[in-house]
Amino acid sequence: MKKPLLTLTALSLSLSAAFMPLSASAALPLYVNGEQVPSLAPMLEKVTPAVVSISVEGTQVSRQRLPDQFRFFFGPDFPSEQVQERPFRGLGSGVVIDADKGYMVTNYHVINGAEKIRIKLNDGREYDAELVGGDEMSDIALLKVDDVKGLTEIRVADSDHLRVGDFTVAIGNPFGLGQTVTSGIVSALGRSGLNIENFENFIQTDAAINSGNSGGALVNLKGELVGINTAILGPNGGNVGIGFAIPSNMMKNLTDQIIEFGEVKRGMLGVQGGEVTSELAEALGYESSKGAFVSQVIPSSAADKGGLQAGDIIVSINENKISTFSELRAKVATLGAGKTVKLGVIRDGKEMSFDVTLQEAEKSITRADKLHAGLSGAEFANTDKNDPVEGVKVTSVAENSAAAQYELATGDIIIGVNRKRVKNLGELRKILENKPSVLALNVQRGDRTIYLVVR
């Protein structure tokens, strides 16, 4: 659901105390006592071209169940629900992370349900963008523009090195006014429990963030990306100095997976637990309330194989401290399946460490019409160890769809396209990026291989 734009209300300002004539402002010195006045302008001149404005259009479908009395009066053929379609438009922001390939990142809620995505660069140029992939549970989406010259990308910082008190600058498109810059500090780290997304590990900042800033950049004083602005906490959606951003490390883990595999291969540790309360810490003889308490280890899970036990308190991942179970959950889920992580653990008052290889959570599904018009109506997923070959599996095909007309069937596994081997959705997407006019699909169907030609 789109976050609605707020009505801009004029604010009263006492000019007697704050007004400065234009001539006085123009005469502000560049140097004071021989020292240059600090300014963010040089850094922002390099960074702001990497932040884009995003406008979307689409159709919102709402369903309302009708009372059973309607069918009693009008007969059993009367529909049981009322379906309404309403067009919508929305605004947001995005950040260019790869200028050569045209990749830019934004929030998933900015483009969710969009049928048309349009980006506007800082220099005024506008282009259509396509959705490469996204993760609704982490609110991250990756977009791509083709054949655009002169893009500026932003350098991504290691957000695990952020500290409370570090200066931050938010760049975005609030209220559709155009690119706007605000500044503040990191107010807190590892914020969760806000029920904004499923995986929450937010940077909290007092840099002013408003509607339309979603998907914009949160940068440090070096002009490096430390977070993707995603939400605010305040009455009526207005800024009150409490804004939240998705850490850049979390964003990069997700976008790297989307580019490589065509989907997010969510990591799974295999533990259940909760926060470390003061009462629990006292009972366990633990002198802190920070960390993730493990109440149960799932048999044969990554945690079980790695040596974790019920009663452990996980205090760090890859030597970066964690404060809550929610932070552990968010970091594990976005690191990606197959990654080996080093977990710092307190067990019976002793510090220990374990190397754990994350397992893969449930498969995500990709709509084929996002890849090629001739494949519309099909849904794809990467194969797993239970499938006979490695490739892209067809999980469903809609009746009378384009994919059905080209004889693609549920259970087919695409192992090659135009004489190129395909092992996952990421490789399939790379081939289709060149928009070939004809697709020669090498398909494994049961115990035989066939070729399907799609135009």
KAJOGI-V969744 format. One record per residue. N is the residue number from 1. RES is the residue in three letters. PHI is phi in whole degrees, -180 to 180 (NA if undefined). D_LAST is the distance of its C-alpha to the last C-alpha in Angstrom with 2 decimals. Layout:
# KAJOGI-V969744
n->N res->RES phi->PHI d_last->D_LAST
n->N res->RES phi->PHI d_last->D_LAST
This chain:
# KAJOGI-V969744
n->1 res->MET phi->NA d_last->34.13
n->2 res->LYS phi->-72 d_last->34.69
n->3 res->LYS phi->-80 d_last->38.13
n->4 res->PRO phi->-68 d_last->39.71
n->5 res->LEU phi->-73 d_last->41.06
n->6 res->LEU phi->-90 d_last->44.84
n->7 res->THR phi->-73 d_last->47.09
n->8 res->LEU phi->-78 d_last->48.78
n->9 res->THR phi->-105 d_last->52.54
n->10 res->ALA phi->-66 d_last->55.05
n->11 res->LEU phi->-109 d_last->57.38
n->12 res->SER phi->-80 d_last->61.01
n->13 res->LEU phi->-138 d_last->62.36
n->14 res->SER phi->-76 d_last->65.99
n->15 res->LEU phi->-76 d_last->65.98
n->16 res->SER phi->-64 d_last->69.65
n->17 res->ALA phi->-96 d_last->68.97
n->18 res->ALA phi->-107 d_last->65.48
n->19 res->PHE phi->-73 d_last->65.40
n->20 res->MET phi->-130 d_last->65.56
n->21 res->PRO phi->-58 d_last->65.90
n->22 res->LEU phi->-59 d_last->63.16
n->23 res->SER phi->-65 d_last->65.69
n->24 res->ALA phi->-68 d_last->66.74
n->25 res->SER phi->-63 d_last->63.14
n->26 res->ALA phi->-68 d_last->62.45
n->27 res->ALA phi->-96 d_last->65.54
n->28 res->LEU phi->-58 d_last->64.53
n->29 res->PRO phi->-74 d_last->65.49
n->30 res->LEU phi->-81 d_last->63.02
n->31 res->TYR phi->-129 d_last->65.78
n->32 res->VAL phi->-128 d_last->68.42
n->33 res->ASN phi->54 d_last->71.43
n->34 res->GLY phi->81 d_last->69.66
n->35 res->GLU phi->-111 d_last->66.59
n->36 res->GLN phi->-70 d_last->63.13
n->37 res->VAL phi->-70 d_last->62.01
n->38 res->PRO phi->-61 d_last->59.04
n->39 res->SER phi->-151 d_last->55.71
n->40 res->LEU phi->-88 d_last->52.13
n->41 res->ALA phi->-57 d_last->50.94
n->42 res->PRO phi->-60 d_last->50.31
n->43 res->MET phi->-67 d_last->48.11
n->44 res->LEU phi->-68 d_last->46.22
n->45 res->GLU phi->-61 d_last->45.53
n->46 res->LYS phi->-86 d_last->43.46
n->47 res->VAL phi->-94 d_last->41.79
n->48 res->THR phi->-59 d_last->41.01
n->49 res->PRO phi->-63 d_last->38.19
n->50 res->ALA phi->-85 d_last->36.24
n->51 res->VAL phi->-104 d_last->36.44
n->52 res->VAL phi->-116 d_last->34.01
n->53 res->SER phi->-95 d_last->34.11
n->54 res->ILE phi->-125 d_last->31.25
n->55 res->SER phi->-122 d_last->30.65
n->56 res->VAL phi->-130 d_last->28.33
n->57 res->GLU phi->-136 d_last->27.46
n->58 res->GLY phi->-172 d_last->26.34
n->59 res->THR phi->-124 d_last->27.47
n->60 res->GLN phi->-99 d_last->30.08
n->61 res->VAL phi->-105 d_last->30.32
n->62 res->SER phi->-119 d_last->33.82
n->63 res->ARG phi->-120 d_last->34.99
n->64 res->GLN phi->-129 d_last->38.59
n->65 res->ARG phi->-74 d_last->40.08
n->66 res->LEU phi->-90 d_last->42.27
n->67 res->PRO phi->-59 d_last->45.75
n->68 res->ASP phi->-61 d_last->46.15
n->69 res->GLN phi->-62 d_last->48.67
n->70 res->PHE phi->-60 d_last->45.89
n->71 res->ARG phi->-71 d_last->44.61
n->72 res->PHE phi->-66 d_last->48.25
n->73 res->PHE phi->-82 d_last->48.86
n->74 res->PHE phi->-103 d_last->45.53
n->75 res->GLY phi->103 d_last->44.60
n->76 res->PRO phi->-68 d_last->42.31
n->77 res->ASP phi->-82 d_last->39.15
n->78 res->PHE phi->-69 d_last->39.78
n->79 res->PRO phi->-60 d_last->37.28
n->80 res->SER phi->-85 d_last->38.76
n->81 res->GLU phi->-143 d_last->37.28
n->82 res->GLN phi->-106 d_last->36.61
n->83 res->VAL phi->-110 d_last->33.35
n->84 res->GLN phi->-123 d_last->33.46
n->85 res->GLU phi->-116 d_last->30.80
n->86 res->ARG phi->-129 d_last->32.19
n->87 res->PRO phi->-69 d_last->30.53
n->88 res->PHE phi->-137 d_last->31.76
n->89 res->ARG phi->-133 d_last->32.01
n->90 res->GLY phi->-146 d_last->33.20
n->91 res->LEU phi->-129 d_last->34.41
n->92 res->GLY phi->-163 d_last->34.72
n->93 res->SER phi->-135 d_last->34.85
n->94 res->GLY phi->-152 d_last->32.99
n->95 res->VAL phi->-133 d_last->33.89
n->96 res->VAL phi->-77 d_last->32.12
n->97 res->ILE phi->-112 d_last->32.43
n->98 res->ASP phi->-148 d_last->30.37
n->99 res->ALA phi->-70 d_last->30.43
n->100 res->ASP phi->-65 d_last->28.52
n->101 res->LYS phi->-97 d_last->25.40
n->102 res->GLY phi->77 d_last->25.83
n->103 res->TYR phi->-85 d_last->26.62
n->104 res->MET phi->-143 d_last->28.95
n->105 res->VAL phi->-113 d_last->30.44
n->106 res->THR phi->-149 d_last->31.68
n->107 res->ASN phi->-82 d_last->32.81
n->108 res->TYR phi->-64 d_last->30.44
n->109 res->HIS phi->-68 d_last->32.43
n->110 res->VAL phi->-70 d_last->31.71
n->111 res->ILE phi->-108 d_last->27.94
n->112 res->ASN phi->-60 d_last->28.02
n->113 res->GLY phi->81 d_last->26.13
n->114 res->ALA phi->-74 d_last->25.11
n->115 res->GLU phi->-98 d_last->22.12
n->116 res->LYS phi->-139 d_last->22.92
n->117 res->ILE phi->-121 d_last->24.69
n->118 res->ARG phi->-125 d_last->26.60
n->119 res->ILE phi->-114 d_last->28.86
n->120 res->LYS phi->-124 d_last->31.87
n->121 res->LEU phi->-78 d_last->33.55
n->122 res->ASN phi->-62 d_last->37.32
n->123 res->ASP phi->-89 d_last->37.40
n->124 res->GLY phi->99 d_last->35.76
n->125 res->ARG phi->-69 d_last->32.22
n->126 res->GLU phi->-126 d_last->29.47
n->127 res->TYR phi->-146 d_last->25.81
n->128 res->ASP phi->-79 d_last->23.00
n->129 res->ALA phi->-122 d_last->22.58
n->130 res->GLU phi->-113 d_last->20.10
n->131 res->LEU phi->-82 d_last->21.42
n->132 res->VAL phi->-79 d_last->21.00
n->133 res->GLY phi->176 d_last->23.11
n->134 res->GLY phi->-160 d_last->26.52
n->135 res->ASP phi->-134 d_last->29.46
n->136 res->GLU phi->-63 d_last->31.10
n->137 res->MET phi->-70 d_last->34.16
n->138 res->SER phi->-109 d_last->34.99
n->139 res->ASP phi->62 d_last->33.73
n->140 res->ILE phi->-123 d_last->31.70
n->141 res->ALA phi->-136 d_last->28.23
n->142 res->LEU phi->-113 d_last->26.41
n->143 res->LEU phi->-111 d_last->24.62
n->144 res->LYS phi->-145 d_last->22.92
n->145 res->VAL phi->-118 d_last->22.94
n->146 res->ASP phi->-103 d_last->21.19
n->147 res->ASP phi->55 d_last->23.09
n->148 res->VAL phi->-110 d_last->26.38
n->149 res->LYS phi->-95 d_last->29.49
n->150 res->GLY phi->79 d_last->32.93
n->151 res->LEU phi->-71 d_last->32.16
n->152 res->THR phi->-115 d_last->35.14
n->153 res->GLU phi->-100 d_last->34.86
n->154 res->ILE phi->-107 d_last->37.63
n->155 res->ARG phi->-79 d_last->39.39
n->156 res->VAL phi->-95 d_last->39.31
n->157 res->ALA phi->-90 d_last->42.77
n->158 res->ASP phi->-85 d_last->43.92
n->159 res->SER phi->-69 d_last->44.64
n->160 res->ASP phi->-68 d_last->46.79
n->161 res->HIS phi->-91 d_last->49.40
n->162 res->LEU phi->-65 d_last->49.80
n->163 res->ARG phi->-129 d_last->53.27
n->164 res->VAL phi->-62 d_last->54.70
n->165 res->GLY phi->106 d_last->56.17
n->166 res->ASP phi->-63 d_last->53.64
n->167 res->PHE phi->-73 d_last->52.80
n->168 res->THR phi->-135 d_last->49.34
n->169 res->VAL phi->-131 d_last->47.57
n->170 res->ALA phi->-101 d_last->44.89
n->171 res->ILE phi->-127 d_last->42.42
n->172 res->GLY phi->-172 d_last->40.14
n->173 res->ASN phi->-126 d_last->39.63
n->174 res->PRO phi->-69 d_last->42.18
n->175 res->PHE phi->57 d_last->42.17
n->176 res->GLY phi->72 d_last->39.70
n->177 res->LEU phi->-72 d_last->42.63
n->178 res->GLY phi->118 d_last->40.90
n->179 res->GLN phi->-61 d_last->41.34
n->180 res->THR phi->-135 d_last->44.53
n->181 res->VAL phi->-120 d_last->46.43
n->182 res->THR phi->-133 d_last->48.93
n->183 res->SER phi->-133 d_last->50.93
n->184 res->GLY phi->-175 d_last->52.68
n->185 res->ILE phi->-133 d_last->53.15
n->186 res->VAL phi->-76 d_last->51.72
n->187 res->SER phi->-87 d_last->53.63
n->188 res->ALA phi->-165 d_last->52.55
n->189 res->LEU phi->-128 d_last->50.08
n->190 res->GLY phi->68 d_last->48.37
n->191 res->ARG phi->-69 d_last->48.51
n->192 res->SER phi->-152 d_last->47.12
n->193 res->GLY phi->76 d_last->47.92
n->194 res->LEU phi->-94 d_last->46.68
n->195 res->ASN phi->58 d_last->44.06
n->196 res->ILE phi->-91 d_last->41.54
n->197 res->GLU phi->-129 d_last->38.95
n->198 res->ASN phi->-76 d_last->38.96
n->199 res->PHE phi->-115 d_last->39.64
n->200 res->GLU phi->-119 d_last->42.30
n->201 res->ASN phi->-154 d_last->43.97
n->202 res->PHE phi->-81 d_last->44.54
n->203 res->ILE phi->-87 d_last->46.41
n->204 res->GLN phi->-99 d_last->48.82
n->205 res->THR phi->-139 d_last->49.81
n->206 res->ASP phi->-100 d_last->52.01
n->207 res->ALA phi->-63 d_last->49.98
n->208 res->ALA phi->-61 d_last->49.18
n->209 res->ILE phi->-125 d_last->45.74
n->210 res->ASN phi->-133 d_last->44.73
n->211 res->SER phi->-57 d_last->41.83
n->212 res->GLY phi->102 d_last->39.00
n->213 res->ASN phi->-76 d_last->40.00
n->214 res->SER phi->-54 d_last->37.62
n->215 res->GLY phi->90 d_last->35.38
n->216 res->GLY phi->-80 d_last->37.75
n->217 res->ALA phi->-97 d_last->39.66
n->218 res->LEU phi->-113 d_last->42.97
n->219 res->VAL phi->-121 d_last->44.42
n->220 res->ASN phi->-92 d_last->47.67
n->221 res->LEU phi->-71 d_last->50.11
n->222 res->LYS phi->-86 d_last->48.36
n->223 res->GLY phi->81 d_last->45.22
n->224 res->GLU phi->-97 d_last->43.34
n->225 res->LEU phi->-74 d_last->41.06
n->226 res->VAL phi->-112 d_last->42.89
n->227 res->GLY phi->-167 d_last->41.05
n->228 res->ILE phi->-111 d_last->38.47
n->229 res->ASN phi->-61 d_last->40.37
n->230 res->THR phi->-136 d_last->39.41
n->231 res->ALA phi->-160 d_last->42.29
n->232 res->ILE phi->-132 d_last->45.81
n->233 res->LEU phi->-120 d_last->48.78
n->234 res->GLY phi->-180 d_last->50.80
n->235 res->PRO phi->-67 d_last->51.88
n->236 res->ASN phi->60 d_last->49.56
n->237 res->GLY phi->77 d_last->46.96
n->238 res->GLY phi->-90 d_last->49.21
n->239 res->ASN phi->-75 d_last->50.09
n->240 res->VAL phi->-128 d_last->53.28
n->241 res->GLY phi->87 d_last->52.87
n->242 res->ILE phi->-128 d_last->50.91
n->243 res->GLY phi->-120 d_last->47.30
n->244 res->PHE phi->-131 d_last->44.95
n->245 res->ALA phi->-133 d_last->42.35
n->246 res->ILE phi->-79 d_last->40.06
n->247 res->PRO phi->-57 d_last->41.37
n->248 res->SER phi->-63 d_last->39.35
n->249 res->ASN phi->-63 d_last->39.47
n->250 res->MET phi->-64 d_last->37.91
n->251 res->MET phi->-61 d_last->35.15
n->252 res->LYS phi->-66 d_last->34.49
n->253 res->ASN phi->-57 d_last->34.37
n->254 res->LEU phi->-71 d_last->31.68
n->255 res->THR phi->-68 d_last->29.48
n->256 res->ASP phi->-61 d_last->29.85
n->257 res->GLN phi->-68 d_last->28.56
n->258 res->ILE phi->-63 d_last->25.55
n->259 res->ILE phi->-68 d_last->24.67
n->260 res->GLU phi->-78 d_last->25.40
n->261 res->PHE phi->-111 d_last->24.14
n->262 res->GLY phi->82 d_last->21.87
n->263 res->GLU phi->-161 d_last->24.57
n->264 res->VAL phi->-93 d_last->28.35
n->265 res->LYS phi->-93 d_last->30.03
n->266 res->ARG phi->-65 d_last->33.18
n->267 res->GLY phi->-79 d_last->36.42
n->268 res->MET phi->-138 d_last->38.99
n->269 res->LEU phi->-88 d_last->42.68
n->270 res->GLY phi->93 d_last->43.97
n->271 res->VAL phi->-129 d_last->47.10
n->272 res->GLN phi->-120 d_last->48.53
n->273 res->GLY phi->176 d_last->51.15
n->274 res->GLY phi->-169 d_last->52.14
n->275 res->GLU phi->-77 d_last->54.08
n->276 res->VAL phi->-91 d_last->57.42
n->277 res->THR phi->-83 d_last->60.05
n->278 res->SER phi->-64 d_last->63.60
n->279 res->GLU phi->-67 d_last->64.94
n->280 res->LEU phi->-66 d_last->62.49
n->281 res->ALA phi->-61 d_last->63.25
n->282 res->GLU phi->-66 d_last->66.97
n->283 res->ALA phi->-66 d_last->66.59
n->284 res->LEU phi->-93 d_last->64.70
n->285 res->GLY phi->70 d_last->67.03
n->286 res->TYR phi->-101 d_last->64.22
n->287 res->GLU phi->-91 d_last->65.45
n->288 res->SER phi->-137 d_last->62.30
n->289 res->SER phi->-108 d_last->60.05
n->290 res->LYS phi->-103 d_last->56.89
n->291 res->GLY phi->132 d_last->54.37
n->292 res->ALA phi->-119 d_last->52.33
n->293 res->PHE phi->-84 d_last->54.37
n->294 res->VAL phi->-98 d_last->52.89
n->295 res->SER phi->-93 d_last->54.16
n->296 res->GLN phi->-155 d_last->52.04
n->297 res->VAL phi->-111 d_last->49.93
n->298 res->ILE phi->-71 d_last->47.23
n->299 res->PRO phi->-57 d_last->47.84
n->300 res->SER phi->66 d_last->45.52
n->301 res->SER phi->-82 d_last->43.91
n->302 res->ALA phi->-60 d_last->43.56
n->303 res->ALA phi->-65 d_last->46.86
n->304 res->ASP phi->-63 d_last->48.61
n->305 res->LYS phi->-68 d_last->47.52
n->306 res->GLY phi->-84 d_last->48.53
n->307 res->GLY phi->103 d_last->52.03
n->308 res->LEU phi->-73 d_last->52.15
n->309 res->GLN phi->-134 d_last->54.58
n->310 res->ALA phi->-62 d_last->55.36
n->311 res->GLY phi->100 d_last->57.81
n->312 res->ASP phi->-68 d_last->56.25
n->313 res->ILE phi->-119 d_last->55.76
n->314 res->ILE phi->-83 d_last->52.76
n->315 res->VAL phi->-115 d_last->53.83
n->316 res->SER phi->-158 d_last->51.30
n->317 res->ILE phi->-126 d_last->47.81
n->318 res->ASN phi->51 d_last->47.60
n->319 res->GLU phi->67 d_last->51.08
n->320 res->ASN phi->-106 d_last->50.06
n->321 res->LYS phi->-66 d_last->52.19
n->322 res->ILE phi->-122 d_last->50.82
n->323 res->SER phi->-107 d_last->52.81
n->324 res->THR phi->-139 d_last->51.26
n->325 res->PHE phi->-67 d_last->49.28
n->326 res->SER phi->-63 d_last->46.60
n->327 res->GLU phi->-66 d_last->46.27
n->328 res->LEU phi->-59 d_last->45.98
n->329 res->ARG phi->-61 d_last->43.29
n->330 res->ALA phi->-67 d_last->41.20
n->331 res->LYS phi->-69 d_last->41.53
n->332 res->VAL phi->-64 d_last->40.73
n->333 res->ALA phi->-65 d_last->37.66
n->334 res->THR phi->-100 d_last->36.14
n->335 res->LEU phi->-69 d_last->37.20
n->336 res->GLY phi->107 d_last->34.46
n->337 res->ALA phi->-64 d_last->34.63
n->338 res->GLY phi->91 d_last->36.09
n->339 res->LYS phi->-75 d_last->38.24
n->340 res->THR phi->-97 d_last->41.93
n->341 res->VAL phi->-119 d_last->44.28
n->342 res->LYS phi->-101 d_last->48.04
n->343 res->LEU phi->-103 d_last->49.74
n->344 res->GLY phi->-88 d_last->53.27
n->345 res->VAL phi->-132 d_last->55.26
n->346 res->ILE phi->-105 d_last->58.75
n->347 res->ARG phi->-130 d_last->60.16
n->348 res->ASP phi->55 d_last->63.79
n->349 res->GLY phi->82 d_last->64.52
n->350 res->LYS phi->-107 d_last->63.22
n->351 res->GLU phi->-83 d_last->60.31
n->352 res->MET phi->-139 d_last->57.74
n->353 res->SER phi->-137 d_last->54.23
n->354 res->PHE phi->-138 d_last->51.41
n->355 res->ASP phi->-95 d_last->48.16
n->356 res->VAL phi->-126 d_last->45.45
n->357 res->THR phi->-96 d_last->41.82
n->358 res->LEU phi->-68 d_last->39.74
n->359 res->GLN phi->-90 d_last->37.71
n->360 res->GLU phi->-97 d_last->34.34
n->361 res->ALA phi->-78 d_last->34.35
n->362 res->GLU phi->-59 d_last->31.98
n->363 res->LYS phi->-69 d_last->28.23
n->364 res->SER phi->-100 d_last->26.31
n->365 res->ILE phi->-110 d_last->23.00
n->366 res->THR phi->-115 d_last->19.97
n->367 res->ARG phi->-73 d_last->17.66
n->368 res->ALA phi->-71 d_last->14.00
n->369 res->ASP phi->-67 d_last->13.11
n->370 res->LYS phi->-77 d_last->15.21
n->371 res->LEU phi->-102 d_last->12.86
n->372 res->HIS phi->-161 d_last->9.26
n->373 res->ALA phi->-60 d_last->8.52
n->374 res->GLY phi->-69 d_last->5.95
n->375 res->LEU phi->-102 d_last->9.08
n->376 res->SER phi->-57 d_last->11.54
n->377 res->GLY phi->100 d_last->14.52
n->378 res->ALA phi->-103 d_last->14.94
n->379 res->GLU phi->-127 d_last->17.71
n->380 res->PHE phi->-120 d_last->18.27
n->381 res->ALA phi->-152 d_last->21.52
n->382 res->ASN phi->-69 d_last->22.91
n->383 res->THR phi->-71 d_last->24.56
n->384 res->ASP phi->-126 d_last->28.35
n->385 res->LYS phi->-66 d_last->31.14
n->386 res->ASN phi->-84 d_last->31.04
n->387 res->ASP phi->-85 d_last->27.56
n->388 res->PRO phi->-69 d_last->27.57
n->389 res->VAL phi->-137 d_last->25.28
n->390 res->GLU phi->-92 d_last->24.36
n->391 res->GLY phi->173 d_last->20.87
n->392 res->VAL phi->-112 d_last->18.85
n->393 res->LYS phi->-93 d_last->19.76
n->394 res->VAL phi->-85 d_last->17.95
n->395 res->THR phi->-89 d_last->20.92
n->396 res->SER phi->-163 d_last->19.70
n->397 res->VAL phi->-137 d_last->16.99
n->398 res->ALA phi->-71 d_last->17.83
n->399 res->GLU phi->-64 d_last->18.34
n->400 res->ASN phi->65 d_last->16.07
n->401 res->SER phi->-83 d_last->13.60
n->402 res->ALA phi->-61 d_last->9.81
n->403 res->ALA phi->-63 d_last->10.40
n->404 res->ALA phi->-67 d_last->12.93
n->405 res->GLN phi->-66 d_last->11.00
n->406 res->TYR phi->-88 d_last->8.77
n->407 res->GLU phi->71 d_last->12.41
n->408 res->LEU phi->-74 d_last->12.86
n->409 res->ALA phi->-129 d_last->16.64
n->410 res->THR phi->-59 d_last->19.41
n->411 res->GLY phi->98 d_last->21.14
n->412 res->ASP phi->-61 d_last->18.30
n->413 res->ILE phi->-123 d_last->18.73
n->414 res->ILE phi->-79 d_last->16.00
n->415 res->ILE phi->-113 d_last->18.07
n->416 res->GLY phi->-163 d_last->15.82
n->417 res->VAL phi->-137 d_last->12.62
n->418 res->ASN phi->50 d_last->12.20
n->419 res->ARG phi->68 d_last->15.83
n->420 res->LYS phi->-114 d_last->17.18
n->421 res->ARG phi->-66 d_last->19.26
n->422 res->VAL phi->-124 d_last->18.61
n->423 res->LYS phi->-109 d_last->21.78
n->424 res->ASN phi->-160 d_last->21.26
n->425 res->LEU phi->-63 d_last->19.31
n->426 res->GLY phi->-61 d_last->20.75
n->427 res->GLU phi->-68 d_last->19.33
n->428 res->LEU phi->-64 d_last->15.80
n->429 res->ARG phi->-63 d_last->16.19
n->430 res->LYS phi->-63 d_last->17.54
n->431 res->ILE phi->-66 d_last->14.60
n->432 res->LEU phi->-78 d_last->12.23
n->433 res->GLU phi->-60 d_last->15.01
n->434 res->ASN phi->-81 d_last->14.06
n->435 res->LYS phi->53 d_last->10.72
n->436 res->PRO phi->-64 d_last->8.79
n->437 res->SER phi->-72 d_last->6.15
n->438 res->VAL phi->-130 d_last->4.73
n->439 res->LEU phi->-110 d_last->6.28
n->440 res->ALA phi->-99 d_last->8.92
n->441 res->LEU phi->-89 d_last->10.80
n->442 res->ASN phi->-90 d_last->14.46
n->443 res->VAL phi->-119 d_last->15.90
n->444 res->GLN phi->-92 d_last->19.60
n->445 res->ARG phi->-124 d_last->20.38
n->446 res->GLY phi->67 d_last->24.14
n->447 res->ASP phi->-102 d_last->25.83
n->448 res->ARG phi->-135 d_last->23.02
n->449 res->THR phi->-112 d_last->19.80
n->450 res->ILE phi->-134 d_last->16.65
n->451 res->TYR phi->-117 d_last->13.20
n->452 res->LEU phi->-120 d_last->10.02
n->453 res->VAL phi->-103 d_last->6.71
n->454 res->VAL phi->-118 d_last->3.79
n->455 res->ARG phi->-116 d_last->0.00
